[in-house]
């Protein structure tokens, strides 16, 4: 009898153990995870904060074929990295389809924020929409993206740039025949520069003391296209021109080449902007009278700071807004500085934007 009881007890104990094992297996397979416990929401957050991944900023650039943008690239990269984040940079060199494809690549690569220097202000609107669909905010760097729900615009006061150019030239040439050589029509900044220039010129045009005898855009901002425009202006006016305002230093270089071909370099005042080394050297030699210096280091550092904050979800407050054709875009606009031979040393050189040796190199030759 005792043996039977013992056997029954052993059988019951065995059944209990089997049931307990099945219960454990059922618990571990819930939610489709075999043998793994599902972490709670709190555990996931704690785990993420313990292994915090670096913020990654995507930087889609129009071009790296101009000195100005090479500086922006290097300064922005350094500023982002100094803030403990990383940046992936792609440049399209003036090709809209390439820039759109590159921006899509950055979105697919899972960047936390997309920063764009658009070649075409209208074309990049599609990228803003795609980025937002992926939960990624977009900042426009120095050039506005038109007709898009842009999150932030960081640049200089570009209308002020044009005003500074026009004021400098009208002080030197208060009356006469003027030529305006614009930048790329596809670039919103080119329109802003021109708007600033004509805000100063228009009252003088209305008075009849200044006549704009030639006004043309320069496709893709190239010196070659600016050269052709200036050639046409000279031909159409029998070389009788008194002043030229060029949309930047690169186009000013093309203008001055055309003037040199006619023996007029240094005779006709030419204004530019961007403070490119070649432009500043021309100011020293007298073939260009002024440029507009935009402290790019200040721009890149401010943009990097705001980009990292936005990527972290920190709200950005701005004092200004710029209409891009669709919305009033929160904007941070820095102040440009007019530079001529008289203040080169205390601005561009003092800031280390260009070295004194490089600026005055042409005088030593």
C-alpha positions as a Markdown table, in Angstrom:
| # | Residue | x | y | z |
|---|---|---|---|---|
| 1 | Unk | 0.0 | 0.0 | 0.0 |
| 2 | Unk | 2.8 | 2.4 | 0.9 |
| 3 | Unk | 4.6 | 1.7 | -2.4 |
| 4 | Unk | 1.4 | 2.6 | -4.3 |
| 5 | Unk | 1.0 | 5.9 | -2.4 |
| 6 | Unk | 4.6 | 6.8 | -3.1 |
| 7 | Unk | 4.2 | 6.0 | -6.8 |
| 8 | Unk | 1.0 | 8.2 | -7.1 |
| 9 | Unk | 2.8 | 11.0 | -5.3 |
| 10 | Unk | 5.7 | 10.8 | -7.7 |
| 11 | Unk | 3.3 | 10.8 | -10.7 |
| 12 | Unk | 1.5 | 13.9 | -9.4 |
| 13 | Unk | 4.7 | 15.7 | -8.8 |
| 14 | Unk | 5.9 | 15.0 | -12.3 |
| 15 | Unk | 2.6 | 16.3 | -13.7 |
| 16 | Unk | 2.9 | 19.5 | -11.7 |
| 17 | Unk | 6.4 | 20.1 | -13.0 |
| 18 | Unk | 5.4 | 19.6 | -16.6 |
| 19 | Unk | 2.5 | 22.1 | -16.2 |
| 20 | Unk | 4.8 | 24.6 | -14.6 |
| 21 | Unk | 7.2 | 24.2 | -17.5 |
| 22 | Unk | 4.4 | 24.7 | -20.1 |
| 23 | Unk | 3.3 | 27.9 | -18.3 |
| 24 | Unk | 6.8 | 29.4 | -18.4 |
| 25 | Unk | 7.1 | 28.6 | -22.1 |
| 26 | Unk | 3.7 | 30.3 | -22.7 |
| 27 | Unk | 4.8 | 33.4 | -20.9 |
| 28 | Unk | 8.1 | 33.6 | -22.7 |
| 29 | Unk | 6.5 | 33.2 | -26.1 |
| 30 | Unk | 3.8 | 36.0 | -25.7 |
| 31 | Unk | 4.1 | 38.9 | -28.1 |
| 32 | Unk | 5.9 | 36.7 | -30.5 |
| 33 | Unk | 9.3 | 36.6 | -28.8 |
| 34 | Unk | 10.6 | 33.2 | -28.0 |
| 35 | Unk | 12.7 | 32.9 | -24.8 |
| 36 | Unk | 13.1 | 36.7 | -24.5 |
| 37 | Unk | 11.5 | 39.1 | -22.0 |
| 38 | Unk | 9.8 | 42.2 | -23.7 |
| 39 | Unk | 11.3 | 45.3 | -22.1 |
| 40 | Unk | 8.9 | 47.8 | -20.7 |
| 41 | Unk | 8.6 | 51.4 | -22.0 |
| 42 | Unk | 10.7 | 52.6 | -19.1 |
| 43 | Unk | 13.3 | 50.0 | -19.7 |
| 44 | Unk | 13.6 | 51.0 | -23.3 |
| 45 | Unk | 14.0 | 54.7 | -22.5 |
| 46 | Unk | 16.7 | 53.9 | -19.9 |
| 47 | Unk | 18.5 | 51.6 | -22.3 |
| 48 | Unk | 18.5 | 54.3 | -25.0 |
| 49 | Unk | 19.9 | 56.9 | -22.7 |
| 50 | Unk | 22.6 | 54.5 | -21.5 |
| 51 | Unk | 23.7 | 54.0 | -25.2 |
| 52 | Unk | 23.0 | 57.4 | -26.6 |
| 53 | Unk | 23.6 | 57.6 | -30.3 |
| 54 | Unk | 25.2 | 60.7 | -31.8 |
| 55 | Unk | 23.0 | 63.3 | -33.4 |
| 56 | Unk | 23.5 | 63.1 | -37.2 |
| 57 | Unk | 23.0 | 66.2 | -39.4 |
| 58 | Unk | 22.6 | 65.8 | -43.1 |
| 59 | Unk | 24.0 | 68.8 | -45.2 |
| 60 | Unk | 22.8 | 69.0 | -48.8 |
| 61 | Unk | 24.8 | 71.6 | -50.6 |
| 62 | Unk | 24.3 | 73.2 | -54.0 |
| 63 | Unk | 28.0 | 73.3 | -54.9 |
| 64 | Unk | 31.6 | 73.1 | -53.8 |
| 65 | Unk | 33.0 | 74.7 | -56.9 |
| 66 | Unk | 33.2 | 78.1 | -55.3 |
| 67 | Unk | 35.6 | 79.2 | -52.6 |
| 68 | Unk | 32.8 | 80.6 | -50.5 |
| 69 | Unk | 31.0 | 77.2 | -50.2 |
| 70 | Unk | 34.2 | 75.2 | -49.4 |
| 71 | Unk | 34.6 | 77.5 | -46.4 |
| 72 | Unk | 31.0 | 76.9 | -45.3 |
| 73 | Unk | 31.4 | 73.2 | -45.6 |
| 74 | Unk | 34.5 | 73.0 | -43.4 |
| 75 | Unk | 33.3 | 75.5 | -40.8 |
| 76 | Unk | 29.8 | 73.9 | -40.5 |
| 77 | Unk | 31.4 | 70.4 | -40.1 |
| 78 | Unk | 33.8 | 71.6 | -37.4 |
| 79 | Unk | 31.0 | 73.4 | -35.6 |
| 80 | Unk | 28.7 | 70.4 | -35.6 |
| 81 | Unk | 31.4 | 68.1 | -34.4 |
| 82 | Unk | 32.4 | 70.5 | -31.6 |
| 83 | Unk | 28.8 | 70.1 | -30.4 |
| 84 | Unk | 29.3 | 66.4 | -30.1 |
| 85 | Unk | 27.2 | 65.5 | -33.3 |
| 86 | Unk | 28.2 | 64.3 | -36.7 |
| 87 | Unk | 27.4 | 65.5 | -40.2 |
| 88 | Unk | 27.1 | 63.9 | -43.6 |
| 89 | Unk | 27.8 | 66.3 | -46.5 |
| 90 | Unk | 26.8 | 65.8 | -50.1 |
| 91 | Unk | 27.2 | 68.5 | -52.9 |
| 92 | Unk | 25.4 | 68.5 | -56.2 |
| 93 | Unk | 27.5 | 71.1 | -58.0 |
| 94 | Unk | 24.6 | 72.9 | -59.5 |
| 95 | Unk | 22.5 | 70.0 | -60.7 |
| 96 | Unk | 18.9 | 70.0 | -59.4 |
| 97 | Unk | 18.2 | 66.3 | -60.0 |
| 98 | Unk | 21.5 | 65.3 | -58.3 |
| 99 | Unk | 20.7 | 67.5 | -55.3 |
| 100 | Unk | 17.2 | 66.0 | -54.9 |
| 101 | Unk | 18.7 | 62.5 | -55.2 |
| 102 | Unk | 21.4 | 63.3 | -52.6 |
| 103 | Unk | 18.9 | 64.8 | -50.2 |
| 104 | Unk | 16.7 | 61.7 | -50.5 |
| 105 | Unk | 19.8 | 59.6 | -49.7 |
| 106 | Unk | 20.4 | 61.6 | -46.6 |
| 107 | Unk | 16.8 | 61.1 | -45.5 |
| 108 | Unk | 17.1 | 57.4 | -46.2 |
| 109 | Unk | 20.3 | 57.3 | -44.1 |
| 110 | Unk | 18.3 | 58.4 | -41.1 |
| 111 | Unk | 19.7 | 61.8 | -40.4 |
| 112 | Unk | 18.1 | 63.6 | -37.4 |
| 113 | Unk | 17.9 | 66.9 | -39.3 |
| 114 | Unk | 18.4 | 68.0 | -42.9 |
| 115 | Unk | 20.2 | 71.2 | -43.7 |
| 116 | Unk | 19.8 | 72.5 | -47.3 |
| 117 | Unk | 21.7 | 75.0 | -49.4 |
| 118 | Unk | 19.3 | 74.8 | -52.4 |
| 119 | Unk | 20.5 | 75.3 | -56.0 |
| 120 | Unk | 16.9 | 75.8 | -57.1 |
| 121 | Unk | 14.8 | 77.5 | -54.4 |
| 122 | Unk | 11.6 | 76.0 | -55.9 |
| 123 | Unk | 12.8 | 72.5 | -56.7 |
| 124 | Unk | 13.9 | 71.7 | -53.1 |
| 125 | Unk | 10.3 | 72.1 | -51.8 |
| 126 | Unk | 9.7 | 68.5 | -52.7 |
| 127 | Unk | 12.6 | 67.5 | -50.4 |
| 128 | Unk | 11.1 | 69.4 | -47.5 |
| 129 | Unk | 7.9 | 67.4 | -47.9 |
| 130 | Unk | 9.8 | 64.1 | -48.1 |
| 131 | Unk | 11.8 | 64.9 | -45.1 |
| 132 | Unk | 8.7 | 65.7 | -43.1 |
| 133 | Unk | 7.1 | 62.5 | -44.2 |
| 134 | Unk | 10.1 | 60.7 | -42.6 |
| 135 | Unk | 9.8 | 62.8 | -39.4 |
| 136 | Unk | 12.8 | 64.9 | -40.2 |
| 137 | Unk | 12.8 | 68.7 | -39.9 |
| 138 | Unk | 14.5 | 70.9 | -42.5 |
| 139 | Unk | 16.7 | 74.0 | -42.1 |
| 140 | Unk | 17.6 | 76.2 | -45.1 |
| 141 | Unk | 21.2 | 77.4 | -44.9 |
| 142 | Unk | 21.9 | 80.9 | -46.4 |
| 143 | Unk | 19.4 | 80.3 | -49.2 |
| 144 | Unk | 15.6 | 80.1 | -48.7 |
| 145 | Unk | 13.6 | 77.2 | -50.0 |
| 146 | Unk | 10.5 | 78.5 | -51.6 |
| 147 | Unk | 6.9 | 77.3 | -51.3 |
| 148 | Unk | 7.6 | 74.7 | -48.6 |
| 149 | Unk | 6.7 | 74.2 | -44.9 |
| 150 | Unk | 10.3 | 75.0 | -44.0 |
| 151 | Unk | 11.1 | 74.7 | -40.3 |
| 152 | Unk | 13.9 | 77.3 | -40.1 |
| 153 | Unk | 16.0 | 79.7 | -42.3 |
| 154 | Unk | 19.4 | 80.8 | -41.2 |
| 155 | Unk | 21.2 | 83.4 | -43.3 |
| 156 | Unk | 22.4 | 87.0 | -43.6 |
| 157 | Unk | 20.1 | 89.9 | -44.3 |
| 158 | Unk | 20.5 | 89.5 | -48.1 |
| 159 | Unk | 18.5 | 92.6 | -49.0 |
| 160 | Unk | 20.9 | 94.5 | -46.8 |
| 161 | Unk | 23.7 | 93.1 | -48.9 |
| 162 | Unk | 22.3 | 94.7 | -52.0 |
| 163 | Unk | 21.7 | 97.9 | -50.2 |
| 164 | Unk | 25.3 | 98.1 | -49.1 |
| 165 | Unk | 26.5 | 97.5 | -52.6 |
| 166 | Unk | 24.3 | 100.2 | -54.1 |
| 167 | Unk | 25.2 | 102.7 | -51.4 |
| 168 | Unk | 28.9 | 102.2 | -52.0 |
| 169 | Unk | 28.6 | 102.6 | -55.7 |
| 170 | Unk | 26.2 | 105.6 | -55.7 |
| 171 | Unk | 28.6 | 107.4 | -53.3 |
| 172 | Unk | 31.4 | 107.0 | -55.9 |
| 173 | Unk | 29.2 | 107.5 | -59.0 |
| 174 | Unk | 26.1 | 109.6 | -58.1 |
| 175 | Unk | 24.9 | 109.8 | -61.7 |
| 176 | Unk | 25.4 | 108.0 | -65.0 |
| 177 | Unk | 24.9 | 104.7 | -66.8 |
| 178 | Unk | 24.7 | 101.7 | -64.5 |
| 179 | Unk | 24.9 | 97.9 | -65.3 |
| 180 | Unk | 23.5 | 95.3 | -63.0 |
| 181 | Unk | 24.9 | 91.7 | -63.4 |
| 182 | Unk | 22.7 | 89.4 | -61.4 |
| 183 | Unk | 23.3 | 85.9 | -60.1 |
| 184 | Unk | 21.3 | 82.8 | -60.9 |
| 185 | Unk | 17.7 | 83.4 | -61.4 |
| 186 | Unk | 16.9 | 80.1 | -59.7 |
| 187 | Unk | 18.5 | 81.3 | -56.5 |
| 188 | Unk | 16.2 | 83.2 | -54.1 |
| 189 | Unk | 19.2 | 85.1 | -52.7 |
| 190 | Unk | 19.9 | 86.5 | -56.2 |
| 191 | Unk | 16.5 | 88.1 | -56.1 |
| 192 | Unk | 17.0 | 89.4 | -52.6 |
| 193 | Unk | 20.4 | 91.0 | -53.5 |
| 194 | Unk | 18.8 | 92.7 | -56.5 |
| 195 | Unk | 15.8 | 93.9 | -54.4 |
| 196 | Unk | 18.2 | 95.6 | -52.0 |
| 197 | Unk | 20.2 | 97.1 | -54.8 |
| 198 | Unk | 17.2 | 98.6 | -56.6 |
| 199 | Unk | 15.7 | 99.9 | -53.3 |
| 200 | Unk | 18.6 | 102.3 | -53.3 |
| 201 | Unk | 18.8 | 102.9 | -57.0 |
| 202 | Unk | 15.1 | 103.4 | -57.8 |
| 203 | Unk | 14.8 | 106.9 | -56.2 |
| 204 | Unk | 17.8 | 108.0 | -58.3 |
| 205 | Unk | 16.4 | 106.3 | -61.4 |
| 206 | Unk | 13.1 | 108.2 | -60.8 |
| 207 | Unk | 15.0 | 111.5 | -60.5 |
| 208 | Unk | 16.7 | 110.7 | -63.8 |
| 209 | Unk | 20.3 | 110.9 | -62.4 |
| 210 | Unk | 20.9 | 107.2 | -62.9 |
| 211 | Unk | 20.0 | 105.0 | -65.8 |
| 212 | Unk | 20.2 | 101.2 | -65.7 |
| 213 | Unk | 21.3 | 100.4 | -69.3 |
| 214 | Unk | 21.7 | 96.7 | -68.8 |
| 215 | Unk | 20.2 | 94.2 | -66.3 |
| 216 | Unk | 20.7 | 90.5 | -66.7 |
| 217 | Unk | 20.9 | 87.3 | -64.6 |
| 218 | Unk | 24.0 | 85.1 | -64.8 |
| 219 | Unk | 23.1 | 81.4 | -65.1 |
| 220 | Unk | 24.5 | 79.3 | -62.3 |
| 221 | Unk | 26.5 | 82.2 | -60.9 |
| 222 | Unk | 29.4 | 81.4 | -63.2 |
| 223 | Unk | 32.0 | 84.0 | -64.1 |
| 224 | Unk | 31.8 | 82.8 | -67.7 |
| 225 | Unk | 28.1 | 83.8 | -68.0 |
| 226 | Unk | 28.8 | 87.1 | -66.2 |
| 227 | Unk | 31.6 | 87.8 | -68.7 |
| 228 | Unk | 29.2 | 87.2 | -71.6 |
| 229 | Unk | 26.6 | 89.5 | -70.0 |
| 230 | Unk | 29.2 | 92.3 | -69.5 |
| 231 | Unk | 30.4 | 91.9 | -73.1 |
| 232 | Unk | 26.9 | 92.4 | -74.3 |
| 233 | Unk | 26.4 | 95.4 | -72.0 |
| 234 | Unk | 29.6 | 97.1 | -73.3 |
| 235 | Unk | 28.7 | 96.4 | -76.9 |
| 236 | Unk | 25.2 | 97.7 | -76.6 |
| 237 | Unk | 26.4 | 100.9 | -75.0 |
| 238 | Unk | 29.6 | 101.5 | -77.0 |
| 239 | Unk | 31.6 | 101.0 | -73.8 |
| 240 | Unk | 29.9 | 104.1 | -72.3 |
| 241 | Unk | 29.2 | 102.7 | -68.9 |
| 242 | Unk | 29.9 | 104.4 | -65.5 |
| 243 | Unk | 29.3 | 101.8 | -62.9 |
| 244 | Unk | 28.7 | 98.0 | -62.4 |
| 245 | Unk | 27.1 | 96.2 | -59.6 |
| 246 | Unk | 27.6 | 92.4 | -59.7 |
| 247 | Unk | 25.7 | 90.0 | -57.6 |
| 248 | Unk | 28.8 | 88.4 | -56.0 |
| 249 | Unk | 32.6 | 88.4 | -56.3 |
| 250 | Unk | 32.6 | 85.4 | -58.8 |
| 251 | Unk | 30.3 | 87.3 | -61.2 |
| 252 | Unk | 32.4 | 90.5 | -60.5 |
| 253 | Unk | 35.4 | 88.5 | -61.7 |
| 254 | Unk | 33.7 | 87.8 | -65.0 |
| 255 | Unk | 32.7 | 91.5 | -65.4 |
| 256 | Unk | 36.3 | 92.6 | -64.8 |
| 257 | Unk | 37.6 | 90.2 | -67.3 |
| 258 | Unk | 35.3 | 91.8 | -69.9 |
| 259 | Unk | 36.4 | 95.2 | -68.9 |
| 260 | Unk | 40.1 | 94.2 | -69.1 |
| 261 | Unk | 39.5 | 93.1 | -72.7 |
| 262 | Unk | 38.4 | 96.7 | -73.5 |
| 263 | Unk | 41.2 | 98.3 | -71.4 |
| 264 | Unk | 38.6 | 99.5 | -68.9 |
| 265 | Unk | 39.5 | 97.5 | -65.8 |
| 266 | Unk | 40.0 | 99.9 | -62.9 |
| 267 | Unk | 38.3 | 102.7 | -64.9 |
| 268 | Unk | 34.7 | 101.6 | -64.2 |
| 269 | Unk | 33.9 | 101.0 | -60.5 |
| 270 | Unk | 32.7 | 97.4 | -59.9 |
| 271 | Unk | 31.0 | 96.2 | -56.7 |
| 272 | Unk | 30.7 | 92.5 | -55.6 |
| 273 | Unk | 29.9 | 90.6 | -52.5 |
| 274 | Unk | 31.0 | 87.4 | -50.6 |
| 275 | Unk | 34.6 | 88.7 | -49.8 |
| 276 | Unk | 36.2 | 85.9 | -51.8 |
| 277 | Unk | 40.0 | 86.1 | -51.8 |
| 278 | Unk | 40.1 | 87.0 | -55.6 |
| 279 | Unk | 37.6 | 89.8 | -55.0 |
| 280 | Unk | 39.5 | 91.2 | -52.0 |
| 281 | Unk | 42.7 | 91.0 | -54.0 |
| 282 | Unk | 41.0 | 93.0 | -56.8 |
| 283 | Unk | 40.1 | 95.6 | -54.2 |
| 284 | Unk | 43.8 | 95.9 | -53.3 |
| 285 | Unk | 44.8 | 96.3 | -57.0 |
| 286 | Unk | 41.9 | 98.7 | -57.7 |
| 287 | Unk | 39.9 | 96.8 | -60.3 |
| 288 | Unk | 37.0 | 96.2 | -57.8 |
| 289 | Unk | 35.9 | 98.9 | -55.4 |
| 290 | Unk | 34.1 | 97.0 | -52.7 |
| 291 | Unk | 32.7 | 93.7 | -51.5 |
| 292 | Unk | 30.3 | 92.7 | -48.8 |
| 293 | Unk | 31.7 | 90.6 | -46.0 |
| 294 | Unk | 29.4 | 88.0 | -44.5 |
| 295 | Unk | 31.2 | 86.5 | -41.5 |
| 296 | Unk | 30.7 | 82.8 | -42.5 |
| 297 | Unk | 32.1 | 81.5 | -39.3 |
| 298 | Unk | 29.4 | 83.2 | -37.3 |
| 299 | Unk | 26.8 | 81.8 | -39.8 |
| 300 | Unk | 28.1 | 78.3 | -39.7 |
| 301 | Unk | 28.4 | 78.2 | -35.9 |
| 302 | Unk | 24.9 | 79.6 | -35.4 |
| 303 | Unk | 23.4 | 77.2 | -37.9 |
| 304 | Unk | 25.2 | 74.2 | -36.3 |
| 305 | Unk | 24.0 | 75.2 | -32.9 |
| 306 | Unk | 20.4 | 75.5 | -34.0 |
| 307 | Unk | 20.6 | 72.3 | -36.1 |
| 308 | Unk | 21.7 | 70.3 | -33.1 |
| 309 | Unk | 19.0 | 71.8 | -30.9 |
| 310 | Unk | 16.3 | 71.1 | -33.5 |
| 311 | Unk | 17.5 | 67.5 | -33.9 |
| 312 | Unk | 17.1 | 67.1 | -30.1 |
| 313 | Unk | 13.6 | 68.5 | -30.3 |
| 314 | Unk | 14.4 | 71.8 | -28.5 |
| 315 | Unk | 12.0 | 74.5 | -29.7 |
| 316 | Unk | 13.7 | 77.4 | -31.6 |
| 317 | Unk | 12.4 | 80.9 | -31.0 |
| 318 | Unk | 13.2 | 83.6 | -33.6 |
| 319 | Unk | 12.5 | 87.3 | -33.8 |
| 320 | Unk | 12.0 | 87.4 | -37.5 |
| 321 | Unk | 10.0 | 85.6 | -40.2 |
| 322 | Unk | 10.5 | 85.5 | -44.0 |
| 323 | Unk | 7.7 | 84.7 | -46.4 |
| 324 | Unk | 8.7 | 81.9 | -48.8 |
| 325 | Unk | 5.6 | 82.0 | -50.8 |
| 326 | Unk | 3.8 | 79.5 | -48.7 |
| 327 | Unk | 4.4 | 80.3 | -45.0 |
| 328 | Unk | 6.2 | 82.8 | -42.8 |
| 329 | Unk | 9.4 | 80.9 | -42.1 |
| 330 | Unk | 11.1 | 81.4 | -38.7 |
| 331 | Unk | 14.4 | 83.1 | -39.6 |
| 332 | Unk | 17.7 | 84.0 | -38.0 |
| 333 | Unk | 19.4 | 86.7 | -40.1 |
| 334 | Unk | 22.9 | 88.0 | -39.4 |
| 335 | Unk | 24.3 | 91.4 | -40.4 |
| 336 | Unk | 26.6 | 91.8 | -43.4 |
| 337 | Unk | 29.5 | 94.4 | -43.6 |
| 338 | Unk | 30.5 | 96.6 | -46.5 |
| 339 | Unk | 34.3 | 96.3 | -47.1 |
| 340 | Unk | 36.5 | 98.5 | -49.3 |
| 341 | Unk | 40.3 | 99.2 | -49.3 |
| 342 | Unk | 39.9 | 101.4 | -46.2 |
| 343 | Unk | 38.6 | 98.7 | -43.8 |
| 344 | Unk | 40.0 | 95.5 | -45.2 |
| 345 | Unk | 42.5 | 95.0 | -42.4 |
| 346 | Unk | 40.0 | 95.6 | -39.5 |
| 347 | Unk | 37.3 | 93.3 | -40.9 |
| 348 | Unk | 38.3 | 90.4 | -43.2 |
| 349 | Unk | 41.9 | 90.2 | -42.1 |
| 350 | Unk | 41.3 | 90.9 | -38.4 |
| 351 | Unk | 38.7 | 88.0 | -38.3 |
| 352 | Unk | 41.1 | 85.6 | -40.0 |
| 353 | Unk | 38.8 | 85.2 | -42.9 |
| 354 | Unk | 41.7 | 85.7 | -45.2 |
| 355 | Unk | 45.4 | 86.2 | -44.2 |
| 356 | Unk | 47.1 | 89.5 | -44.8 |
| 357 | Unk | 49.8 | 87.8 | -46.9 |
| 358 | Unk | 47.1 | 86.3 | -49.2 |
| 359 | Unk | 45.1 | 89.5 | -49.5 |
| 360 | Unk | 48.2 | 91.6 | -50.4 |
| 361 | Unk | 49.9 | 88.9 | -52.4 |
| 362 | Unk | 49.2 | 90.6 | -55.7 |
| 363 | Unk | 51.1 | 93.7 | -54.6 |
| 364 | Unk | 54.2 | 91.7 | -53.9 |
| 365 | Unk | 54.4 | 90.3 | -57.4 |
